[in-house]
Amino acid sequence: MLTIFVLALAGLGAGALNAIAGGGTFLTFPALVWAGVPPIMANATATFAALPGYVGSAWAYRGDIERGGKPPLAHLVGAAVVGGLAGAGLLLVTPEELFSGVVPWLLLIATAAFALGPAFVRRLARSGRTMSDPAALGLVFAVSVYGGYFNGGLGIMLLAAFGIIGMTNLHRMNGLKNLMSVVLSVVSVATYTVAGLIDWGNLLVVGLSCALGGYLGAVLARRVQNTALLRLLIIAIGLIMTALFFLRAAG
């Protein structure tokens, strides 16, 4: 019962965090590892569990999703599909021990990207430079490879990428982030399922709570005006989880 409670609580919190600014897998991935799920299977299961929450959040944000602008939405989705397939395929050939050692660094990269992204965007704006469509799509592809390989911090990485591309409205960025996360997760989950990497028992608990948390979080996030506090919350969570996984790897 304790395991079910912890997984349900982690899923609820993760769904809400993913809807608000990303980083929900910082909760579900370690919770699944704590429950005894091997790291690669925990990563795959956490990715699947986040999918219902992404769908619920994308629906709640449907009025905010960026439909125009550059690059076109269809091109962004295409880059996400190709990158997600590449990342998921890479995970399948990664040894368990190597993956466990890489996880803390992936979490650190995701947190740093989210923390430093806005400052980088401001520097680009002051310099007058803008990112070309091919470069923007290349960046989205690279983040999608990361997302297909490791779902932890995916929302954070996507938000950082959108900021670097030049998007400024955090609510629109959240809507697009959730839509892209749906696309990436579907591609990755299909690959993981074929490879037999899903822990179906724990998935039911985490997935249902993620879906509920995702919808509630999206409704709440659209009412939040002080987005700086949201950024600080996600950065803090990312740093804490990074430190815990470095300690786990050292032990």
C-alpha positions in Angstrom: 0.0 0.0 0.0 2.9 2.4 0.7 4.3 1.8 -2.7 1.0 2.4 -4.4 0.5 5.6 -2.3 4.0 6.9 -3.2 3.6 6.1 -6.9 0.1 7.7 -7.0 1.4 10.9 -5.3 4.4 11.1 -7.6 2.1 10.7 -10.6 -0.3 13.4 -9.4 2.6 15.8 -8.8 4.3 14.9 -12.1 1.2 15.5 -14.1 0.7 18.9 -12.6 4.4 19.8 -13.0 4.4 18.7 -16.6 1.4 20.9 -17.3 2.9 23.9 -15.6 6.4 24.0 -16.8 7.8 20.5 -17.2 9.9 18.3 -15.0 7.3 15.8 -13.9 9.4 12.8 -14.6 11.8 14.1 -11.9 9.2 12.7 -9.6 7.9 9.5 -11.3 11.3 8.2 -12.5 12.9 8.1 -9.0 9.6 6.9 -7.5 9.6 3.9 -9.9 13.3 3.2 -9.2 12.5 3.3 -5.5 9.7 0.8 -6.1 12.2 -1.6 -7.5 11.8 -1.1 -11.2 15.2 -1.3 -13.1 16.3 2.2 -14.4 15.7 1.6 -18.1 12.3 0.1 -17.5 11.5 2.8 -15.0 12.4 5.4 -17.7 10.2 3.7 -20.3 7.3 3.3 -17.8 7.5 6.9 -16.6 7.4 8.0 -20.3 4.2 6.0 -20.9 2.7 7.2 -17.6 3.2 10.8 -18.6 1.4 10.4 -21.8 -2.2 10.7 -20.5 -1.2 13.8 -18.5 0.4 15.4 -21.7 -2.9 14.7 -23.6 -5.0 16.2 -20.8 -2.7 19.3 -20.6 -2.6 19.8 -24.3 -6.4 19.7 -24.4 -6.6 22.3 -21.6 -4.1 24.5 -23.4 -5.7 24.0 -26.9 -6.6 27.7 -27.1 -3.0 28.8 -26.3 -1.1 26.5 -28.7 0.9 28.3 -31.3 -0.6 27.6 -34.7 1.2 30.2 -36.7 4.7 31.5 -36.8 8.0 29.9 -37.8 8.9 27.1 -38.0 5.4 25.8 -39.0 3.8 23.5 -36.4 3.8 20.6 -38.9 7.6 20.9 -39.4 8.1 21.0 -35.6 6.0 17.8 -35.2 8.0 16.1 -38.0 11.3 16.9 -36.3 9.9 15.5 -33.0 8.8 12.2 -34.6 12.2 11.6 -36.3 14.2 12.6 -33.2 12.0 10.6 -30.9 12.5 7.4 -32.9 16.2 8.0 -32.9 16.4 8.5 -29.2 14.2 5.5 -28.4 16.2 3.3 -30.6 19.4 4.5 -28.9 17.9 3.6 -25.5 17.3 0.0 -26.6 21.0 -0.6 -27.2 22.2 1.1 -24.1 23.5 -1.2 -21.3 21.6 -0.8 -17.9 24.8 0.1 -16.0 25.8 2.8 -18.5 22.3 4.3 -18.5 22.3 4.5 -14.7 25.6 6.4 -14.8 24.3 8.8 -17.5 21.0 9.7 -15.8 22.4 12.3 -13.3 24.2 14.1 -16.1 21.0 14.2 -18.2 19.1 15.6 -15.3 21.8 18.2 -14.8 21.8 19.2 -18.4 18.0 19.5 -18.4 18.0 21.7 -15.3 20.8 23.9 -16.6 19.1 24.4 -20.0 15.9 25.5 -18.3 17.7 27.9 -15.9 20.0 29.5 -18.5 17.6 29.5 -21.5 15.9 32.9 -20.8 19.3 34.7 -20.4 20.5 33.2 -23.7 17.3 34.4 -25.4 17.8 37.9 -24.1 21.3 38.0 -25.4 20.1 36.9 -28.8 17.4 39.6 -28.8 20.0 42.3 -27.9 22.3 41.2 -30.6 19.5 41.4 -33.2 20.2 37.8 -34.3 17.3 35.4 -34.9 17.4 31.6 -35.4 16.7 30.4 -38.9 14.1 27.7 -39.5 16.6 25.0 -40.3 18.6 25.8 -37.1 15.3 25.8 -35.1 14.2 22.5 -36.5 17.7 21.1 -35.8 17.4 22.2 -32.2 14.0 20.6 -31.8 15.3 17.4 -33.4 18.2 17.3 -30.9 15.9 17.8 -27.9 13.6 15.1 -29.4 16.4 12.6 -29.5 17.0 13.4 -25.8 13.3 13.0 -25.1 13.1 9.7 -26.9 16.1 8.5 -24.9 15.3 9.9 -21.5 11.9 11.4 -20.6 13.3 13.1 -17.5 13.2 16.9 -18.0 11.7 16.7 -21.4 9.3 19.5 -20.8 12.1 21.6 -19.4 14.3 20.9 -22.5 11.4 21.8 -24.8 10.7 25.0 -23.1 14.3 26.0 -23.2 14.4 25.2 -26.9 11.3 27.2 -27.6 12.8 30.1 -25.7 16.0 29.9 -27.7 14.0 29.8 -31.0 12.4 33.1 -29.9 9.1 32.3 -28.3 8.2 34.5 -25.3 4.7 33.7 -24.1 5.1 31.0 -21.5 1.5 29.8 -21.7 1.7 29.3 -25.4 5.1 27.6 -25.0 3.5 25.3 -22.4 0.7 24.4 -24.8 3.1 23.6 -27.6 5.4 21.8 -25.2 2.5 19.5 -24.1 1.5 18.8 -27.7 5.1 18.0 -28.7 5.4 15.8 -25.6 2.3 13.8 -26.7 3.9 13.2 -30.1 7.3 12.3 -28.6 5.8 10.0 -26.0 3.6 8.2 -28.5 6.6 7.5 -30.7 8.8 6.4 -27.8 6.2 4.4 -26.0 5.4 2.4 -29.2 9.1 1.5 -29.4 9.4 0.7 -25.7 6.3 -1.5 -25.8 7.6 -3.6 -28.7 10.8 -4.1 -26.8 9.0 -5.2 -23.6 10.2 -2.4 -21.4 6.9 -1.3 -19.8 6.1 -2.3 -16.2 2.3 -2.6 -16.7 1.3 -3.0 -13.0 3.0 0.2 -11.9 2.0 2.0 -15.1 -1.7 1.8 -14.2 -1.2 3.6 -10.9 1.2 6.3 -12.1 -0.6 6.8 -15.4 -4.0 7.4 -13.9 -2.7 9.9 -11.4 -0.6 11.6 -14.0 -3.7 12.1 -16.2 -5.6 13.7 -13.3 -2.6 15.9 -12.2 -2.0 17.0 -15.8 -5.5 18.4 -16.3 -5.6 20.0 -12.9 -2.2 21.5 -13.4 -3.0 22.9 -16.8 -6.1 24.6 -15.4 -4.1 26.1 -12.5 -1.1 27.1 -14.7 -3.2 29.2 -17.0 -4.3 31.3 -14.1 -0.7 31.8 -12.8 0.7 35.3 -13.6 4.1 35.1 -11.8 5.8 32.6 -14.1 9.2 33.4 -12.5 8.1 31.5 -9.4 7.2 28.5 -11.6 10.7 28.6 -13.1 12.3 28.7 -9.7 10.2 25.7 -8.5 11.2 23.6 -11.5 14.9 24.5 -11.2 14.8 23.6 -7.5 13.2 20.2 -8.2 15.7 19.5 -11.0 18.7 20.3 -8.8 17.4 18.2 -5.9 16.8 15.2 -8.1 20.1 15.6 -9.8 21.9 15.6 -6.5 20.0 12.5 -5.3 20.9 10.6 -8.5 24.5 11.6 -8.3 24.6 10.3 -4.7 22.8 7.1 -5.8 25.4 6.6 -8.6 28.3 7.2 -6.2 26.8 4.7 -3.7 
